Amino acid sequence: MFFYRIKQFIWSVNTHINEEDIKYTEKILRIDELKLFNKLAKNEQKHCIRVSRDVGRFLDSKGLKNDILIRVALLHDIGKIQKRVNIINKSIIVILNKLTKGKLKRFNNIKDINIYYNHGQIGAKILEKYDHDNKELYLIANHHNDSILSDSDLNILRYFDDKN
């Protein structure tokens, strides 16, 4: 886990959105979604693109088609547009979260901590205004809720979110 977090930090610092990434998002997202997506920090955009592409490759390998899940994977962190958390603060929160075994959550009156823990629910609230169905909102709101195990789409989203 420690080395994974270092890899995430390096990815965040060295993030570049290329033409292929732009075409990918434009192909999948509607105009209103794209406007929201472009408000994310570049490192968050790239993370969402990696998650979405991995979800798509996984579905293809199983002979499945789920355009909604691929789009949700692009939008799963949209709640982070409410407050950008810089990479240093995010790293500190991740470390403190690990050290406190999640008890840091009690300090959700601090905006950076609130976004870290609640960006899924915040993102679902944002997307309610943009004609998303309940399943999409549910997936976005719960992508960090490890107590829900019976939803295969949520499990796929969580797996590739954690991987990236």
C-alpha positions as CSV (number, residue, x, y, z in Angstrom):
1,M,0.0,0.0,0.0
2,F,2.9,2.4,0.8
3,F,4.5,2.0,-2.6
4,Y,1.1,2.4,-4.3
5,R,0.7,5.7,-2.5
6,I,4.1,6.8,-3.7
7,K,3.1,5.8,-7.3
8,Q,-0.1,7.9,-6.9
9,F,1.9,10.9,-5.7
10,I,4.2,10.6,-8.7
11,W,1.3,10.2,-11.1
12,S,-0.3,13.4,-9.6
13,V,2.8,15.4,-10.0
14,N,3.5,14.2,-13.5
15,T,0.0,14.4,-15.0
16,H,-0.5,15.3,-18.6
17,I,-3.8,15.3,-20.4
18,N,-3.1,14.5,-24.1
19,E,-5.1,14.7,-27.2
20,E,-6.2,11.1,-27.0
21,D,-7.5,11.7,-23.4
22,I,-9.5,14.7,-24.7
23,K,-11.0,12.7,-27.5
24,Y,-11.9,9.9,-25.2
25,T,-13.8,12.2,-22.7
26,E,-15.5,14.0,-25.6
27,K,-16.7,10.7,-27.0
28,I,-18.2,9.5,-23.7
29,L,-19.4,12.6,-21.9
30,R,-22.3,14.9,-22.8
31,I,-21.5,18.6,-23.1
32,D,-22.8,19.5,-19.6
33,E,-20.8,16.6,-18.1
34,L,-17.7,17.6,-20.0
35,K,-17.9,21.2,-18.6
36,L,-18.1,19.7,-15.1
37,F,-15.3,17.2,-15.8
38,N,-13.0,20.0,-17.0
39,K,-13.4,21.7,-13.7
40,L,-11.5,18.9,-12.0
41,A,-7.8,19.2,-11.4
42,K,-5.8,17.7,-14.2
43,N,-4.5,14.9,-12.0
44,E,-8.1,14.0,-11.0
45,Q,-9.1,14.1,-14.7
46,K,-6.3,11.7,-15.6
47,H,-7.2,9.4,-12.7
48,C,-10.8,9.3,-13.8
49,I,-9.7,8.6,-17.4
50,R,-7.5,5.7,-16.3
51,V,-10.4,4.3,-14.2
52,S,-12.8,4.6,-17.1
53,R,-10.4,3.0,-19.6
54,D,-9.7,0.1,-17.2
55,V,-13.4,-0.4,-16.6
56,G,-14.0,-0.5,-20.4
57,R,-11.1,-3.0,-21.0
58,F,-12.4,-5.2,-18.2
59,L,-15.9,-5.2,-19.6
60,D,-14.6,-5.9,-23.1
61,S,-12.6,-8.8,-21.8
62,K,-15.8,-10.3,-20.3
63,G,-17.8,-9.7,-23.5
64,L,-19.9,-7.1,-21.6
65,K,-21.2,-3.7,-22.7
66,N,-22.0,-1.1,-20.1
67,D,-21.6,2.5,-21.4
68,I,-23.2,3.9,-18.2
69,L,-20.5,2.3,-16.0
70,I,-17.8,3.6,-18.3
71,R,-19.3,7.1,-18.1
72,V,-19.8,6.9,-14.3
73,A,-16.1,5.9,-14.0
74,L,-15.2,9.2,-15.7
75,L,-17.5,11.1,-13.4
76,H,-17.0,9.3,-10.1
77,D,-14.8,12.0,-8.5
78,I,-16.8,15.0,-9.8
79,G,-17.5,16.0,-6.2
80,K,-13.9,17.2,-6.0
81,I,-14.8,20.2,-8.1
82,Q,-16.3,21.7,-5.0
83,K,-12.9,22.1,-3.5
84,R,-9.5,21.3,-5.0
85,V,-7.2,19.6,-2.5
86,N,-3.6,20.1,-3.4
87,I,-1.4,17.0,-3.6
88,I,0.5,17.8,-0.4
89,N,-2.7,18.2,1.7
90,K,-4.1,15.1,0.1
91,S,-1.0,13.2,1.0
92,I,-1.2,14.4,4.6
93,I,-4.8,13.4,4.8
94,V,-4.1,9.9,3.4
95,I,-1.3,9.4,6.0
96,L,-3.4,10.7,8.8
97,N,-6.4,8.6,7.7
98,K,-4.2,5.5,7.9
99,L,-2.7,6.5,11.2
100,T,-6.1,7.3,12.8
101,K,-7.8,4.3,11.2
102,G,-10.4,6.5,9.7
103,K,-11.1,8.6,12.8
104,L,-9.9,11.7,10.9
105,K,-13.4,11.7,9.4
106,R,-14.7,13.4,12.5
107,F,-13.0,16.5,11.3
108,N,-15.2,16.9,8.2
109,N,-15.8,20.5,9.1
110,I,-12.4,21.1,7.5
111,K,-13.1,21.4,3.8
112,D,-10.2,19.3,2.5
113,I,-11.1,16.4,4.9
114,N,-14.8,16.8,3.9
115,I,-14.0,16.5,0.2
116,Y,-11.6,13.5,0.9
117,Y,-14.3,11.5,2.7
118,N,-17.5,12.8,1.1
119,H,-16.7,13.6,-2.6
120,G,-18.9,10.7,-3.8
121,Q,-22.1,12.0,-2.1
122,I,-21.2,15.6,-3.1
123,G,-20.7,14.5,-6.7
124,A,-24.1,12.7,-6.7
125,K,-25.7,15.9,-5.5
126,I,-24.0,17.9,-8.2
127,L,-25.1,15.4,-10.9
128,E,-28.7,15.2,-9.8
129,K,-29.2,18.5,-11.7
130,Y,-27.9,17.0,-15.0
131,D,-30.4,14.2,-15.8
132,H,-28.6,11.2,-14.3
133,D,-30.6,8.2,-13.3
134,N,-30.7,6.8,-9.8
135,K,-28.2,4.0,-10.6
136,E,-25.6,6.4,-11.8
137,L,-26.0,8.7,-8.8
138,Y,-25.9,5.6,-6.5
139,L,-22.6,4.4,-8.0
140,I,-21.0,7.8,-7.7
141,A,-22.3,8.4,-4.1
142,N,-21.1,5.0,-2.9
143,H,-17.9,4.3,-4.7
144,H,-16.0,4.5,-1.4
145,N,-18.7,2.6,0.6
146,D,-17.0,-0.7,1.3
147,S,-20.0,-2.0,3.3
148,I,-21.9,-2.5,0.0
149,L,-20.7,-5.8,-1.5
150,S,-23.7,-7.1,-3.5
151,D,-23.5,-4.6,-6.4
152,S,-21.3,-5.9,-9.2
153,D,-21.1,-2.5,-11.0
154,L,-20.1,-0.8,-7.8
155,N,-17.5,-3.5,-7.1
156,I,-16.0,-3.0,-10.6
157,L,-15.9,0.8,-10.2
158,R,-14.3,0.4,-6.7
159,Y,-11.7,-2.1,-7.9
160,F,-10.4,0.1,-10.7
161,D,-10.7,3.3,-8.7
162,D,-8.4,1.7,-6.0
163,K,-6.1,0.4,-8.7
164,N,-5.6,3.8,-10.2
